[in-house]
Structure formats: structure tokens, C-alpha cells
């Protein structure tokens, strides 16, 4: 696989073990800044280039630690749509693609690890995997962190912890999350109760693609706090994520016991629409794909989980713009809807 493949592929390699169930992925981000440089938005181009050079110098060691090499897509040569696609695939953070600050991206072939330089902070490391896997991802992220800190000092104070360009990111610099598919908890109106529990643990539950999204995908993440403890944060996240999975399973059992024929009909209708539709708005497609995932999880629809993942990427505007050069600003909305339906027909015709 090449850097080009990583950008253009309509699957997400780090989710290869996803079985279409309730949990999609676990993610860990760690933000760091070097002690002897100003934050990227304040520093000179020379200083930002020096940040990049430091990471390049350590790549042989980091490769040995991770057990795989890093590809380096030329970030400055990427189109705006390709940069947006990196965010939609969760390979990079949205602040990383904002502006021009000599950013560089290093990513492993299996896409489980990204190293980003000169976003809002000098360095962001990302570790991802399918399932609830935070307890394994954190030590892996610490190994990279320790390797870099052995040679270069990070900005750190006893009172605030690791410093960040954004005060809310100061402290541990850790952002951990689990992505969950929760259609039946939404239907049974249990989400407010879960959100209250999450808040008491210093966590938050919200939709991945915004409040008006219709895909029932939620992210459970830690609330950033300078006084937080990494181990406690990961433990709380893992325990609550498993509790939410159990609650979603119970909600599914209840709904299917009372309305199995009705729900089954809805899932098959979604499958049929995606096979034949000629024009699909993004929110429409999200809702139908949510039904597809539920049908996969409950073993109702004969659809491999990989097709859901491919479809989830293929409906994104960023992906469509990278695939179809004839989409112009003048006919954006209508052309995107037509191409979106075309992509979904190809995927679900297989």
C-alpha cells in the first residue's frame, strides 16, 4: 500500500476487524509541544521546519517501536477535498488541516497510527483500532511519547502539566474516545440518562457527525481537564463504553421482541433503496446506512461489514470530490447527491 492508496481507498484499514456490531473504533490522541519553540501559530517557518526535522530524525526509532514504517503523504500537495477526507477518515484532526503552517503527516500502512506536526500544537500522535481497545492503545501511544521525550524536552510545568496552544488541552494532553452505533438507545429515549452518567465521570457522549446526523453514531470521550489522570480516564471510558454496549443490546432485544417484522421490513427497505436509488442526500444516506449496520449486527441482512465501512466513507462529500473531477461549485449539491447514490449502488450491488 502506498500513501496514495491510504488517501484514495474507500475502506478504513484500522477497522479491518470490525464485525458490524455496536462498537466501531477506539481512538487515542496525545498532544505535545517542544519546550524550546513557540507554538506553531506563533513560531517562524524555520522553527516549524525544525519541528518536522526532529520527527524525521526519530523515524527509524519510531519504526522499530511500532513494528512498521511510516508513509509521508506530501501534505502541501493535497487538495482541500483530500485534506477533508483525512479528517473524515479520522486519520488527522481538524485543526491539523487548518491553515498553512508547514504541516507534515506520517502514517502507518495499516492506518492505526498517525503523527501530525504543526497543527495547533507541535505534535499530535493518533492511535486507532476497532472495538473497545483503549487499554492497549494507551501504552502504545506512551512508547512513542517516551521515545521523543528521551531526546527532546516537551513544554511542561508542575501546575499545568503538558502545555498546549489551547489551555483546555493542557494537562495530560490526552483525548480518548470510543465510537458506538446506538440506534435502539435513541429509539427508547435512554440517551439523556447515559449523558448524565458520563458527565459525572468527566466524560461526554455526542454524535460523531453533528446533532442533526441521522446515522446514530456516537462518540464517548473524556472531557479535557488539567487535573485528569490518564489511567483513571481510560478505565472510566472503558467501563462506561461496555455498559452502553450492554444497554444497547438490551434495547435491541426489547425492540425486536415487540416489533421484529416492522424493524426487519425497515432494514430490508434501506438495503433495497441503496441498491437502486439515483439521488441521495447525505443525511438520507446516513440514515439508510445506520439501518444497514443494524441489519448486519443482527444478522438480518446478507451484507459484509466491510461494505458498510466502504459506504460510510463513500457518502462523504470529501470522498466524492476526490473521485469525480466533474463536480463543480455551480452544481455541487445536486451532483453530489447523484454521485453519492451511484457509489452506493456500486457497493451494494456486490
Secondary structure as a PSIPRED ss2 file (coil, helix, strand):
# PSIPRED VFORMAT (PSIPRED V4.0)

   1 X C   1.000  0.000  0.000
   2 X C   1.000  0.000  0.000
   3 X H   0.000  1.000  0.000
   4 X H   0.000  1.000  0.000
   5 X H   0.000  1.000  0.000
   6 X H   0.000  1.000  0.000
   7 X H   0.000  1.000  0.000
   8 X H   0.000  1.000  0.000
   9 X C   1.000  0.000  0.000
  10 X C   1.000  0.000  0.000
  11 X C   1.000  0.000  0.000
  12 X C   1.000  0.000  0.000
  13 X H   0.000  1.000  0.000
  14 X H   0.000  1.000  0.000
  15 X H   0.000  1.000  0.000
  16 X C   1.000  0.000  0.000
  17 X C   1.000  0.000  0.000
  18 X C   1.000  0.000  0.000
  19 X C   1.000  0.000  0.000
  20 X C   1.000  0.000  0.000
  21 X C   1.000  0.000  0.000
  22 X C   1.000  0.000  0.000
  23 X E   0.000  0.000  1.000
  24 X E   0.000  0.000  1.000
  25 X E   0.000  0.000  1.000
  26 X E   0.000  0.000  1.000
  27 X E   0.000  0.000  1.000
  28 X E   0.000  0.000  1.000
  29 X E   0.000  0.000  1.000
  30 X E   0.000  0.000  1.000
  31 X E   0.000  0.000  1.000
  32 X E   0.000  0.000  1.000
  33 X C   1.000  0.000  0.000
  34 X E   0.000  0.000  1.000
  35 X C   1.000  0.000  0.000
  36 X C   1.000  0.000  0.000
  37 X C   1.000  0.000  0.000
  38 X C   1.000  0.000  0.000
  39 X C   1.000  0.000  0.000
  40 X C   1.000  0.000  0.000
  41 X C   1.000  0.000  0.000
  42 X C   1.000  0.000  0.000
  43 X C   1.000  0.000  0.000
  44 X C   1.000  0.000  0.000
  45 X H   0.000  1.000  0.000
  46 X H   0.000  1.000  0.000
  47 X H   0.000  1.000  0.000
  48 X H   0.000  1.000  0.000
  49 X H   0.000  1.000  0.000
  50 X H   0.000  1.000  0.000
  51 X H   0.000  1.000  0.000
  52 X H   0.000  1.000  0.000
  53 X H   0.000  1.000  0.000
  54 X H   0.000  1.000  0.000
  55 X H   0.000  1.000  0.000
  56 X H   0.000  1.000  0.000
  57 X H   0.000  1.000  0.000
  58 X H   0.000  1.000  0.000
  59 X H   0.000  1.000  0.000
  60 X H   0.000  1.000  0.000
  61 X H   0.000  1.000  0.000
  62 X H   0.000  1.000  0.000
  63 X H   0.000  1.000  0.000
  64 X H   0.000  1.000  0.000
  65 X H   0.000  1.000  0.000
  66 X H   0.000  1.000  0.000
  67 X C   1.000  0.000  0.000
  68 X C   1.000  0.000  0.000
  69 X C   1.000  0.000  0.000
  70 X E   0.000  0.000  1.000
  71 X E   0.000  0.000  1.000
  72 X C   1.000  0.000  0.000
  73 X C   1.000  0.000  0.000
  74 X C   1.000  0.000  0.000
  75 X H   0.000  1.000  0.000
  76 X H   0.000  1.000  0.000
  77 X H   0.000  1.000  0.000
  78 X C   1.000  0.000  0.000
  79 X C   1.000  0.000  0.000
  80 X H   0.000  1.000  0.000
  81 X H   0.000  1.000  0.000
  82 X H   0.000  1.000  0.000
  83 X H   0.000  1.000  0.000
  84 X H   0.000  1.000  0.000
  85 X H   0.000  1.000  0.000
  86 X H   0.000  1.000  0.000
  87 X H   0.000  1.000  0.000
  88 X H   0.000  1.000  0.000
  89 X C   1.000  0.000  0.000
  90 X C   1.000  0.000  0.000
  91 X C   1.000  0.000  0.000
  92 X C   1.000  0.000  0.000
  93 X C   1.000  0.000  0.000
  94 X C   1.000  0.000  0.000
  95 X C   1.000  0.000  0.000
  96 X C   1.000  0.000  0.000
  97 X C   1.000  0.000  0.000
  98 X C   1.000  0.000  0.000
  99 X C   1.000  0.000  0.000
 100 X C   1.000  0.000  0.000
 101 X C   1.000  0.000  0.000
 102 X C   1.000  0.000  0.000
 103 X C   1.000  0.000  0.000
 104 X E   0.000  0.000  1.000
 105 X E   0.000  0.000  1.000
 106 X E   0.000  0.000  1.000
 107 X E   0.000  0.000  1.000
 108 X E   0.000  0.000  1.000
 109 X C   1.000  0.000  0.000
 110 X C   1.000  0.000  0.000
 111 X C   1.000  0.000  0.000
 112 X C   1.000  0.000  0.000
 113 X E   0.000  0.000  1.000
 114 X E   0.000  0.000  1.000
 115 X E   0.000  0.000  1.000
 116 X E   0.000  0.000  1.000
 117 X E   0.000  0.000  1.000
 118 X C   1.000  0.000  0.000
 119 X C   1.000  0.000  0.000
 120 X C   1.000  0.000  0.000
 121 X C   1.000  0.000  0.000
 122 X C   1.000  0.000  0.000
 123 X E   0.000  0.000  1.000
 124 X E   0.000  0.000  1.000
 125 X E   0.000  0.000  1.000
 126 X E   0.000  0.000  1.000
 127 X E   0.000  0.000  1.000
 128 X E   0.000  0.000  1.000
 129 X E   0.000  0.000  1.000
 130 X E   0.000  0.000  1.000
 131 X C   1.000  0.000  0.000
 132 X C   1.000  0.000  0.000
 133 X C   1.000  0.000  0.000
 134 X H   0.000  1.000  0.000
 135 X H   0.000  1.000  0.000
 136 X H   0.000  1.000  0.000
 137 X H   0.000  1.000  0.000
 138 X H   0.000  1.000  0.000
 139 X H   0.000  1.000  0.000
 140 X H   0.000  1.000  0.000
 141 X H   0.000  1.000  0.000
 142 X H   0.000  1.000  0.000
 143 X H   0.000  1.000  0.000
 144 X H   0.000  1.000  0.000
 145 X H   0.000  1.000  0.000
 146 X H   0.000  1.000  0.000
 147 X H   0.000  1.000  0.000
 148 X H   0.000  1.000  0.000
 149 X H   0.000  1.000  0.000
 150 X H   0.000  1.000  0.000
 151 X H   0.000  1.000  0.000
 152 X C   1.000  0.000  0.000
 153 X C   1.000  0.000  0.000
 154 X E   0.000  0.000  1.000
 155 X C   1.000  0.000  0.000
 156 X E   0.000  0.000  1.000
 157 X E   0.000  0.000  1.000
 158 X C   1.000  0.000  0.000
 159 X C   1.000  0.000  0.000
 160 X C   1.000  0.000  0.000
 161 X E   0.000  0.000  1.000
 162 X E   0.000  0.000  1.000
 163 X C   1.000  0.000  0.000
 164 X C   1.000  0.000  0.000
 165 X C   1.000  0.000  0.000
 166 X C   1.000  0.000  0.000
 167 X H   0.000  1.000  0.000
 168 X H   0.000  1.000  0.000
 169 X H   0.000  1.000  0.000
 170 X C   1.000  0.000  0.000
 171 X E   0.000  0.000  1.000
 172 X C   1.000  0.000  0.000
 173 X C   1.000  0.000  0.000
 174 X E   0.000  0.000  1.000
 175 X E   0.000  0.000  1.000
 176 X E   0.000  0.000  1.000
 177 X E   0.000  0.000  1.000
 178 X E   0.000  0.000  1.000
 179 X E   0.000  0.000  1.000
 180 X E   0.000  0.000  1.000
 181 X E   0.000  0.000  1.000
 182 X C   1.000  0.000  0.000
 183 X H   0.000  1.000  0.000
 184 X H   0.000  1.000  0.000
 185 X H   0.000  1.000  0.000
 186 X H   0.000  1.000  0.000
 187 X H   0.000  1.000  0.000
 188 X C   1.000  0.000  0.000
 189 X C   1.000  0.000  0.000
 190 X C   1.000  0.000  0.000
 191 X H   0.000  1.000  0.000
 192 X H   0.000  1.000  0.000
 193 X H   0.000  1.000  0.000
 194 X H   0.000  1.000  0.000
 195 X H   0.000  1.000  0.000
 196 X H   0.000  1.000  0.000
 197 X H   0.000  1.000  0.000
 198 X H   0.000  1.000  0.000
 199 X H   0.000  1.000  0.000
 200 X H   0.000  1.000  0.000
 201 X C   1.000  0.000  0.000
 202 X C   1.000  0.000  0.000
 203 X E   0.000  0.000  1.000
 204 X E   0.000  0.000  1.000
 205 X E   0.000  0.000  1.000
 206 X E   0.000  0.000  1.000
 207 X E   0.000  0.000  1.000
 208 X C   1.000  0.000  0.000
 209 X C   1.000  0.000  0.000
 210 X C   1.000  0.000  0.000
 211 X C   1.000  0.000  0.000
 212 X C   1.000  0.000  0.000
 213 X C   1.000  0.000  0.000
 214 X C   1.000  0.000  0.000
 215 X C   1.000  0.000  0.000
 216 X C   1.000  0.000  0.000
 217 X E   0.000  0.000  1.000
 218 X E   0.000  0.000  1.000
 219 X E   0.000  0.000  1.000
 220 X E   0.000  0.000  1.000
 221 X E   0.000  0.000  1.000
 222 X E   0.000  0.000  1.000
 223 X C   1.000  0.000  0.000
 224 X C   1.000  0.000  0.000
 225 X C   1.000  0.000  0.000
 226 X C   1.000  0.000  0.000
 227 X C   1.000  0.000  0.000
 228 X C   1.000  0.000  0.000
 229 X C   1.000  0.000  0.000
 230 X H   0.000  1.000  0.000
 231 X H   0.000  1.000  0.000
 232 X H   0.000  1.000  0.000
 233 X H   0.000  1.000  0.000
 234 X H   0.000  1.000  0.000
 235 X H   0.000  1.000  0.000
 236 X H   0.000  1.000  0.000
 237 X H   0.000  1.000  0.000
 238 X H   0.000  1.000  0.000
 239 X H   0.000  1.000  0.000
 240 X H   0.000  1.000  0.000
 241 X H   0.000  1.000  0.000
 242 X H   0.000  1.000  0.000
 243 X H   0.000  1.000  0.000
 244 X H   0.000  1.000  0.000
 245 X H   0.000  1.000  0.000
 246 X H   0.000  1.000  0.000
 247 X H   0.000  1.000  0.000
 248 X H   0.000  1.000  0.000
 249 X H   0.000  1.000  0.000
 250 X H   0.000  1.000  0.000
 251 X H   0.000  1.000  0.000
 252 X H   0.000  1.000  0.000
 253 X H   0.000  1.000  0.000
 254 X H   0.000  1.000  0.000
 255 X H   0.000  1.000  0.000
 256 X H   0.000  1.000  0.000
 257 X H   0.000  1.000  0.000
 258 X H   0.000  1.000  0.000
 259 X H   0.000  1.000  0.000
 260 X H   0.000  1.000  0.000
 261 X H   0.000  1.000  0.000
 262 X H   0.000  1.000  0.000
 263 X H   0.000  1.000  0.000
 264 X H   0.000  1.000  0.000
 265 X H   0.000  1.000  0.000
 266 X H   0.000  1.000  0.000
 267 X H   0.000  1.000  0.000
 268 X H   0.000  1.000  0.000
 269 X H   0.000  1.000  0.000
 270 X H   0.000  1.000  0.000
 271 X H   0.000  1.000  0.000
 272 X H   0.000  1.000  0.000
 273 X H   0.000  1.000  0.000
 274 X H   0.000  1.000  0.000
 275 X H   0.000  1.000  0.000
 276 X H   0.000  1.000  0.000
 277 X C   1.000  0.000  0.000
 278 X C   1.000  0.000  0.000
 279 X C   1.000  0.000  0.000
 280 X C   1.000  0.000  0.000
 281 X C   1.000  0.000  0.000
 282 X H   0.000  1.000  0.000
 283 X H   0.000  1.000  0.000
 284 X H   0.000  1.000  0.000
 285 X H   0.000  1.000  0.000
 286 X H   0.000  1.000  0.000
 287 X H   0.000  1.000  0.000
 288 X H   0.000  1.000  0.000
 289 X H   0.000  1.000  0.000
 290 X H   0.000  1.000  0.000
 291 X H   0.000  1.000  0.000
 292 X H   0.000  1.000  0.000
 293 X H   0.000  1.000  0.000
 294 X H   0.000  1.000  0.000
 295 X H   0.000  1.000  0.000
 296 X H   0.000  1.000  0.000
 297 X H   0.000  1.000  0.000
 298 X C   1.000  0.000  0.000
 299 X C   1.000  0.000  0.000
 300 X C   1.000  0.000  0.000
 301 X C   1.000  0.000  0.000
 302 X C   1.000  0.000  0.000
 303 X C   1.000  0.000  0.000
 304 X C   1.000  0.000  0.000
 305 X H   0.000  1.000  0.000
 306 X H   0.000  1.000  0.000
 307 X H   0.000  1.000  0.000
 308 X H   0.000  1.000  0.000
 309 X H   0.000  1.000  0.000
 310 X H   0.000  1.000  0.000
 311 X H   0.000  1.000  0.000
 312 X H   0.000  1.000  0.000
 313 X H   0.000  1.000  0.000
 314 X H   0.000  1.000  0.000
 315 X C   1.000  0.000  0.000
 316 X C   1.000  0.000  0.000
 317 X H   0.000  1.000  0.000
 318 X H   0.000  1.000  0.000
 319 X H   0.000  1.000  0.000
 320 X H   0.000  1.000  0.000
 321 X H   0.000  1.000  0.000
 322 X H   0.000  1.000  0.000
 323 X H   0.000  1.000  0.000
 324 X C   1.000  0.000  0.000
 325 X C   1.000  0.000  0.000
 326 X C   1.000  0.000  0.000
 327 X C   1.000  0.000  0.000
 328 X C   1.000  0.000  0.000
 329 X C   1.000  0.000  0.000
 330 X C   1.000  0.000  0.000
 331 X C   1.000  0.000  0.000
 332 X H   0.000  1.000  0.000
 333 X H   0.000  1.000  0.000
 334 X H   0.000  1.000  0.000
 335 X H   0.000  1.000  0.000
 336 X H   0.000  1.000  0.000
 337 X H   0.000  1.000  0.000
 338 X H   0.000  1.000  0.000
 339 X H   0.000  1.000  0.000
 340 X H   0.000  1.000  0.000
 341 X H   0.000  1.000  0.000
 342 X H   0.000  1.000  0.000
 343 X H   0.000  1.000  0.000
 344 X H   0.000  1.000  0.000
 345 X H   0.000  1.000  0.000
 346 X H   0.000  1.000  0.000
 347 X H   0.000  1.000  0.000
 348 X H   0.000  1.000  0.000
 349 X C   1.000  0.000  0.000
 350 X C   1.000  0.000  0.000
